Amino acid sequence: MNNVLLLNGSPRGKKSTSASLGNYLLGLLKEANVESKMLETRNQINTEEKITEMLEAIKVADFVILFTPLYDDCQPYNVVKVQEIIFKQKMNLENKFFLPIINSGFGEPEQISEGTIPIYKRFASQVGFKWGGSLAIGGGEMLQGRYGKQLHEVGNMAKNAIVELEKIVGSIKSEEEYPDTEKILIPGYFYKWPMKNLVTYINTRSWKKEAEKKGEKVDARPFL
Ligand SMILES: Cc1cc2nc3c(=O)[nH]c(=O)nc-3n(C[C@H](O)[C@H](O)[C@H](O)COP(=O)(O)O)c2cc1C
């Protein structure tokens, strides 16, 4: 493979888990002498000039890797828009691979693999991309991308993701298939007592506080 295009689909842009995963992969690809660049989709959909720039980048790419968060079983708006743009363009994508890397907030990558990956598979087959495999990452907030942290700065938490990104580079270089893969970044002890109870308590409290700030009556029981 000569040319890899990375698309960052996070509405958070440069300060996102998608961006930190993408930056790390970009570094690995550069080390492996594979020409690559990353575009932020939220900046590529608003003017004809930017759309053309993105489509030109897709035209010369052999491999398109999309990094994006999970939004309610689906993709964020700007990714839907990119999919629509590619669909309408009727480009020849026959020899190009498409590989989505999707991260979610909760530690349940199966929400991605069961619900969302089929949507991306359908998109790929409708526009003519070859399926290049996929990576579903549960607990993506652990990578602290929204604070601008890079993978090498978050220690062990990034270990699982890094191993997979290295495998992806290996399969791009050797043109071997990368499988549909699920990874959880949240350590197992988060799911056991007492951490489980503590995390549930803290989460519930902060969700309630957020809802109250927006005027919701969080303890209302109207059907009692
Ligand atoms: C509108 C919205 C919907 C979301 N839906 C889900 C969801 O269904 N399941 C989940 O685990 N996380 C969900 N999340 C959390 C994001 O997937 C998570 O914060 C992710 O790490 C953000 O990645 P990014 O920094 O690359 O944008 C949602 C976030 C937003 C803003």
The ligand as an SDF file (V2000), in Angstrom:
LIG
                    3D

 31 33  0  0  0  0  0  0  0  0999 V2000
  -24.3220   12.7330   21.3200 C   0  0  0  0  0  0  0  0  0  0  0  0
  -23.4550   11.6520   21.9220 C   0  0  0  0  0  0  0  0  0  0  0  0
  -23.8860   10.3320   21.9050 C   0  0  0  0  0  0  0  0  0  0  0  0
  -23.0900    9.3260   22.4690 C   0  0  0  0  0  0  0  0  0  0  0  0
  -23.5290    8.0270   22.4560 N   0  0  0  0  0  0  0  0  0  0  0  0
  -22.7950    7.0640   23.0630 C   0  0  0  0  0  0  0  0  0  0  0  0
  -23.2720    5.7290   23.1420 C   0  0  0  0  0  0  0  0  0  0  0  0
  -24.3640    5.4060   22.6630 O   0  0  0  0  0  0  0  0  0  0  0  0
  -22.5100    4.8020   23.7730 N   0  0  0  0  0  0  0  0  0  0  0  0
  -21.2970    5.1140   24.3290 C   0  0  0  0  0  0  0  0  0  0  0  0
  -20.6570    4.2270   24.8900 O   0  0  0  0  0  0  0  0  0  0  0  0
  -20.8010    6.3730   24.2500 N   0  0  0  0  0  0  0  0  0  0  0  0
  -21.5270    7.3560   23.6400 C   0  0  0  0  0  0  0  0  0  0  0  0
  -21.0450    8.6310   23.5860 N   0  0  0  0  0  0  0  0  0  0  0  0
  -19.7030    8.9200   24.1260 C   0  0  0  0  0  0  0  0  0  0  0  0
  -18.6170    9.0350   23.0440 C   0  0  0  0  0  0  0  0  0  0  0  0
  -18.6610    7.9600   22.1330 O   0  0  0  0  0  0  0  0  0  0  0  0
  -17.2560    9.0550   23.7550 C   0  0  0  0  0  0  0  0  0  0  0  0
  -17.2160   10.1750   24.6050 O   0  0  0  0  0  0  0  0  0  0  0  0
  -16.0540    9.0280   22.8390 C   0  0  0  0  0  0  0  0  0  0  0  0
  -14.9220    8.6550   23.5960 O   0  0  0  0  0  0  0  0  0  0  0  0
  -15.7670   10.3950   22.1950 C   0  0  0  0  0  0  0  0  0  0  0  0
  -14.7270   10.2200   21.2550 O   0  0  0  0  0  0  0  0  0  0  0  0
  -13.9650   11.4470   20.5680 P   0  0  0  0  0  0  0  0  0  0  0  0
  -13.1670   12.1180   21.6470 O   0  0  0  0  0  0  0  0  0  0  0  0
  -13.1200   10.8200   19.5260 O   0  0  0  0  0  0  0  0  0  0  0  0
  -15.0120   12.3580   19.9840 O   0  0  0  0  0  0  0  0  0  0  0  0
  -21.8240    9.6550   23.0390 C   0  0  0  0  0  0  0  0  0  0  0  0
  -21.3990   10.9960   23.0550 C   0  0  0  0  0  0  0  0  0  0  0  0
  -22.2050   11.9820   22.5080 C   0  0  0  0  0  0  0  0  0  0  0  0
  -21.7400   13.4330   22.5650 C   0  0  0  0  0  0  0  0  0  0  0  0
  1  2  1  0
  2  3  1  0
  2 30  2  0
  3  4  2  0
  4  5  1  0
  4 28  1  0
  5  6  2  0
  6  7  1  0
  6 13  1  0
  7  8  2  0
  7  9  1  0
  9 10  1  0
 10 11  2  0
 10 12  1  0
 12 13  2  0
 13 14  1  0
 14 15  1  0
 14 28  1  0
 15 16  1  0
 16 17  1  0
 16 18  1  0
 18 19  1  0
 18 20  1  0
 20 21  1  0
 20 22  1  0
 22 23  1  0
 23 24  1  0
 24 25  2  0
 24 26  1  0
 24 27  1  0
 28 29  2  0
 29 30  1  0
 30 31  1  0
M  END
$$$$
